[in-house]
């Protein structure tokens, strides 16, 4: 459906046959119905066009159709076609929300002008809705993928763009960097959000059980196969299948997954019947799949199928300015979950957090916050080797990054907030490797 769509509802075949070719030649995409009930049953959500409806029809009248359409979408333009003597009825329809009415017989140009005005209005309404939805999605995503660093801001933009696209996505990132959370966001902010999100860790499934887990099986397909089982692919029908640690998938199952992606069909283990599947695949990996393919551990053709679009998640050490925000978030969550008070982290603790390399990334940081709520002191290894000067340097760098991010590189605003002379700020930014352009 496009923004030149017109749906004509009229019980008279002669009227439909006269209007349809003329509208088609005028550049409209026309759908025809003889009954209002059929129009309602077939009309897609957020229909991007205009409804033309006769008033007097068997079954549902044009006014009843208008009322039902208003319930579905108050901004959908409905133009009423009236016969002689029905003008007062059409005026009532305008009061009920109809866009306009035309009295039969009408001049072709009058209908064209009315349709074009209605379509322009429809386009503005849908564009306005889209912008509002984008703003709502951005706000929700900012509350889910926390961070003010340039890397996180870029990641959020990429997630919003890719969420709406019907393509497979490969997520690259270190252990604990939040790959499943990003996969969930790609699902939740896209058109498949109402359908299942199914996650499978490929490294956690024994090789001999992998095929049955992914594709399902029929009763008696193998020893111990009691009853029919729906596999993860089939269970994700219409939605998203997240395959974590995809590099661990056995080579034999990689070939079968490739066939499913190509044919959009699968067969349960022990069955010859093909089942249609409509599933978006989001895969996650730590190593480069093409490196794995060159080493003979992964199919190159499957790697290309999965990597239509790629997202790289920055390690936590690459976005240290996000650590205080994330740590406070995890502190509050752990305190609420454990029924303990949440206290603000001290400057010494923040310095220690900022100077640590976080090999376990966000997962390790969340664990540290939970230990803090439980009253367990940080491990000796975490604090070892960090001098006071190193902790002060790390904390200073974090403060500068946060201020530059908040003000989007506006140096005057940063100077005012931090109460620093321009020369001092320049020296500190140079020492910490910070450039204004990184935060624009």
LUMDREN-568658 format. One line per 10 residues: number of its first residue (from 1); for each residue z, y, x of C-alpha. Coordinates in steps of 0.25 Angstrom, whole numbers, plus 5000, padded with zeros to 4 digits. Each point is the difference from the previous one (the first is absolute). Layout:
NUM = Z,Y,X | ...
END
This chain:
1 = 5000,5000,5000 | 4996,5014,5005 | 5003,5014,4996 | 4987,5000,4992 | 5005,4989,4990 | 4998,5001,4985 | 5005,4990,4990 | 4993,5001,4986 | 5007,4994,4988 | 4992,4999,4988
11 = 4998,4989,4989 | 4985,5004,4998 | 4991,4993,5009 | 4989,5010,4998 | 5009,5011,5005 | 5004,4992,5013 | 4986,4997,5003 | 4996,5014,4998 | 5011,5006,5009 | 5001,4990,5011
21 = 4986,5001,5007 | 5000,5015,4999 | 5014,5001,5006 | 4996,4990,5011 | 4988,5008,5003 | 5009,5013,5001 | 5008,4993,5011 | 5011,4994,4993 | 5006,4986,5001 | 5001,4996,4985
31 = 5009,4989,4994 | 4997,4996,4985 | 5010,4995,4989 | 4998,4998,4986 | 5015,4999,4997 | 5012,5008,5005 | 5008,4987,5002 | 4990,4995,5010 | 5000,5014,5007 | 5015,4999,5002
41 = 5000,4986,5005 | 4989,5003,5011 | 5004,5014,5004 | 5006,5000,5015 | 5012,5007,5004 | 4998,5015,5005 | 4986,4999,4994 | 4992,5011,5007 | 4991,5004,4988 | 4999,5005,4986
51 = 5001,4993,4986 | 4989,5003,4990 | 5005,4994,4986 | 4995,5001,4986 | 5011,5003,4989 | 4996,4990,4989 | 5000,4986,5005 | 5004,4986,4994 | 5014,4996,5005 | 5005,5010,5010
61 = 4995,5014,4996 | 4997,5011,5011 | 5013,5007,4997 | 5008,4987,5002 | 4993,4998,5013 | 5003,5014,5004 | 5015,4998,4997 | 5000,4987,5008 | 4993,5006,5012 | 5009,5012,5000
71 = 5012,4990,5001 | 4993,4994,5012 | 4996,5013,5007 | 5002,5013,4993 | 4990,5007,5010 | 4988,4991,4997 | 4989,5008,4993 | 4996,4995,4987 | 4988,5006,4993 | 4999,4997,4985
81 = 4987,4998,4993 | 5000,5004,4985 | 4991,4999,4989 | 4997,5011,4989 | 5013,5003,4993 | 5009,4995,5011 | 5002,5013,5007 | 5014,5002,4994 | 5004,4987,5005 | 4994,5003,5014
91 = 5009,5013,5000 | 5012,4991,4998 | 4996,4991,5011 | 4999,5012,5009 | 5014,5004,4997 | 5004,4985,5003 | 4994,5002,5014 | 4985,4997,4999 | 4992,5008,5011 | 4989,5004,4990
101 = 4992,4996,4988 | 4985,5000,4997 | 4994,4999,4986 | 4988,4990,4998 | 4989,5003,5002 | 5003,5007,5013 | 4991,5007,5010 | 4998,4991,5012 | 5003,5012,5009 | 5013,5003,4993
111 = 5005,4986,5003 | 4996,5001,5014 | 5008,5013,5002 | 5012,4995,4993 | 5000,4987,5008 | 4998,5007,5014 | 5012,5010,4996 | 5009,4988,4996 | 4996,4992,5013 | 5004,5012,5009
121 = 5013,5001,4993 | 5002,4985,5002 | 4997,5001,5015 | 5010,5011,5001 | 5011,4992,4993 | 4998,4988,5008 | 4999,5008,5013 | 5013,5007,4997 | 5006,4986,4997 | 4995,4995,5013
131 = 5007,5011,5008 | 5013,4998,4992 | 5000,4986,5003 | 4997,5002,5015 | 5011,5010,5001 | 5010,4990,4993 | 4995,4989,5009 | 5002,5008,5013 | 5014,5004,4995 | 5003,4985,4998
141 = 4994,4995,5013 | 5008,5011,5008 | 5013,4994,4993 | 4995,4986,5004 | 4994,5001,5014 | 5011,5010,5006 | 4997,5009,5012 | 4995,5014,5004 | 4993,4995,5013 | 4985,5003,5001
151 = 4998,4985,5001 | 5007,4997,4986 | 4993,5012,4993 | 4986,4994,5005 | 5004,4986,4995 | 5004,5005,4986 | 4987,5007,4999 | 4993,4987,5004 | 5008,4992,4991 | 4996,5009,4988
161 = 4986,5000,5003 | 4999,4984,5002 | 5009,4997,4988 | 4988,5004,4991 | 4989,4993,5007 | 4996,4985,4997 | 5000,4996,5014 | 5009,4990,5009 | 5009,5007,5010 | 5006,4995,5013
171 = 5013,5006,5004 | 5004,5000,5015 | 5014,5003,5004 | 5012,4994,5008 | 5010,4991,4995 | 5009,5008,4990 | 4991,5012,4999 | 4999,4999,4985 | 4987,4993,4998 | 5004,4993,4987
181 = 5005,5014,4994 | 4986,5006,5003 | 4993,4988,4994 | 5009,5002,4987 | 4996,5015,5000 | 4985,4997,5001 | 5002,4991,4988 | 5010,5009,4992 | 4991,5013,5001 | 4987,4993,4997
191 = 4993,4995,4987 | 5006,4986,5002 | 5014,5005,4999 | 5003,4993,4986 | 4995,4986,5006 | 5008,4991,5009 | 5004,5003,5014 | 5001,4987,5008 | 5006,4999,5014 | 4998,4988,5009
201 = 5005,5000,5015 | 4990,4991,5007 | 5009,4997,5011 | 5011,4994,4990 | 4991,4989,4994 | 4999,4986,5007 | 4985,4997,5003 | 5000,4988,4991 | 5005,5008,4988 | 4991,5012,5002
211 = 4988,4996,4992 | 5008,4996,4988 | 5008,5013,5001 | 4988,5009,5001 | 4990,4993,4991 | 5010,4992,4991 | 4998,4985,4996 | 4998,4990,4989 | 5010,4989,4996 | 4999,4989,5010
221 = 4991,5007,5010 | 5009,4995,5011 | 5013,4992,5002 | 5011,5008,4993 | 4991,5009,4992 | 5007,4999,4987 | 4993,5008,4989 | 4989,5011,5001 | 5004,5012,5009 | 4993,5014,5000
231 = 4998,5005,5014 | 5003,5014,5005 | 4986,5005,4999 | 4999,4996,4986 | 5013,5005,4996 | 4996,5014,5006 | 4988,5000,4990 | 4996,5015,4997 | 5010,5005,5010 | 5003,4999,5015
241 = 5003,4989,5010 | 5007,5005,5012 | 4999,4990,5012 | 5010,5004,5011 | 4998,4995,5014 | 4986,4995,4996 | 4998,4997,5015 | 5008,4987,4997 | 4991,4995,4989 | 4995,4986,5004
251 = 4985,5000,5004 | 4996,4990,4989 | 5006,5009,4989 | 4994,5012,5006 | 4986,4994,4997 | 5004,4997,4986 | 5006,5014,4998 | 4987,5006,5005 | 4992,4992,4990 | 5009,5005,4989
261 = 4998,5014,5005 | 4984,4998,5000 | 4999,4992,4987 | 5012,5006,4992 | 5003,4986,4996 | 5011,4989,5004 | 5002,4986,4998 | 5014,4994,4999 | 5004,4989,5009 | 4995,4987,4993
271 = 4991,5007,4990 | 4985,5002,5000 | 5000,5011,4990 | 4998,5014,5005 | 5009,5011,4995 | 4995,5015,5000 | 5010,5009,5007 | 5000,5015,5001 | 5011,5003,5011 | 5001,5011,5010
281 = 5004,4995,5014 | 5010,5009,5009 | 5002,4993,5013 | 5010,5004,5011 | 5000,4996,5014 | 5007,5004,5013 | 4989,4996,5010 | 4985,5004,5000 | 4993,4990,4991 | 4987,5002,5008
291 = 5008,4996,5013 | 5006,4988,4993 | 4985,4996,4996 | 4996,5001,5014 | 5011,4991,5004 | 4996,4990,4990 | 5012,5002,4991 | 4994,5007,4989 | 4986,5000,4993 | 4992,5013,5003
301 = 4993,5000,4987 | 5013,5000,4992 | 5005,5011,5009 | 4988,5009,4996 | 5002,4996,4985 | 5015,5004,5001 | 4998,5012,5008 | 4991,5008,4991 | 5011,5012,5002 | 5011,5000,5010
311 = 5013,5007,4999 | 5009,5001,5013 | 5015,5002,4998 | 5006,5008,5011 | 5012,4994,5007 | 5013,5007,4998 | 5001,5005,5014 | 4987,5007,4998 | 5006,5008,4988 | 5014,5003,5005
321 = 5001,5013,4991 | 5001,4990,4988 | 5012,4993,5005 | 5011,5009,4994 | 4993,5000,4987 | 4998,4985,4999 | 5014,4997,5006 | 5007,5009,4989 | 4991,4993,4989 | 5005,4986,5005
331 = 5014,5005,5001 | 5000,5005,4986 | 4994,4987,4995 | 5009,4991,5008 | 5012,5008,4995 | 4996,4998,4986 | 4997,4986,5001 | 5013,4996,5007 | 5009,5010,4992 | 5004,5007,5013
341 = 5000,5016,5002 | 4988,5005,5008 | 5004,5010,5011 | 4990,5010,5007 | 4997,4994,5014 | 5006,5008,5012 | 4992,5007,5010 | 5004,4990,5010 | 4995,4989,4991 | 4987,5007,4997
351 = 4998,5002,5015 | 5001,4985,5002 | 4991,4997,4989 | 4989,5009,5005 | 5001,4995,5014 | 4999,4985,4996 | 4986,4994,5001 | 5001,4992,4987 | 4992,4987,5003 | 5003,4995,4986
361 = 4995,5013,4994 | 5005,5005,4986 | 5006,4986,4997 | 5009,5002,5012 | 5004,5014,4996 | 5003,4995,4986 | 5009,4989,5006 | 5007,5011,5009 | 5003,5008,4988 | 5006,4988,4993
371 = 5009,4997,5012 | 5005,5014,5000 | 5003,5000,4985 | 5008,4987,5003 | 5008,5007,5011 | 4994,4992,5011 | 4997,5008,5013 | 4986,5000,5006 | 4997,4989,5010 | 5003,5002,5015
381 = 4985,4998,5003 | 4996,5011,4990 | 5009,5010,5007 | 4998,4995,5014 | 4994,5009,5011 | 4999,5013,4991 | 5006,5011,5007 | 5005,5013,4992 | 4988,5008,5006 | 4990,4989,4995
391 = 5007,5000,4986 | 4999,5016,4999 | 4986,5000,5005 | 4996,4990,4989 | 5008,5007,4989 | 4993,5013,5004 | 4986,4994,4999 | 5003,4995,4987 | 5005,5014,4995 | 4987,5006,5005
401 = 4991,4989,4994 | 5007,5002,4986 | 5000,5015,5000 | 4985,5000,5004 | 4997,4989,4989 | 5007,5008,4989 | 4993,5013,5003 | 4986,4993,5003 | 4999,5006,5014 | 5004,5014,4996
411 = 5006,5005,5013 | 5006,5013,4994 | 5007,4991,4989 | 5006,4991,5011 | 5005,5011,5008 | 5007,5006,4989 | 5006,4987,4996 | 5005,4996,5013 | 5003,5014,5005 | 4993,4998,5013
421 = 4992,5010,5009 | 4985,4997,5000 | 5000,4997,5015 | 5011,4990,4998 | 4993,4993,4989 | 4988,4999,5008 | 5007,4994,5012 | 5007,4990,4991 | 4988,4996,4993 | 4992,4998,5013
431 = 5012,4992,5006 | 5000,4990,4988 | 4985,4999,4999 | 4999,5007,4987 | 4988,5008,4996 | 4998,5009,4987 | 4987,4994,4997 | 5008,4986,4997 | 5007,5006,4988 | 4989,5008,4993
END
